[in-house]
Amino acid sequence: MNSATTNLRSLLKQALSFAVAFGIWLSPIPAGLTKEAWHLFAIFAAAIFAVAAIVHIIRLFTHFQVIIGSHHIPQWASYIAIVLGAFLSWMLCREARGAPPGQP
């Protein structure tokens, strides 16, 4: 397998993770869960995304290498991860406090 195919597979796996998180954010409150339980989940998920964004910010300043298997993750991937992590964290915090669409 050449490196272009390997890089594409790696990026697709990362995109799938963010797509799942975004799908959770857009989904309605599941039957059997209270609004408070769903908001607690949103706070927990937002904290995880915020920590991931902070780790990528640290990576940009310290230039440490991330190696998954035999793949070196490039530094530019951290810029994307920061934006997506911060966006998902912010949106989940809005969900947790029950802000209606269109209000910050």
QUICORRA-V848388 format. One line per field, one symbol per residue. ss: DSSP state (h for helix, s for strand, l for the rest). A space follows every 50 residues. Layout:
BEGIN
ss=???
END
This chain:
BEGIN
ss=llhhhhhhhhhhhhhhhhhhhhhhhhllllllllhhhhhhhhhhhhhhhh hhhhhhhhhhhhlllsssllsssllhhhhhhhhhhhhhhhhhhhhhhlll llll
END
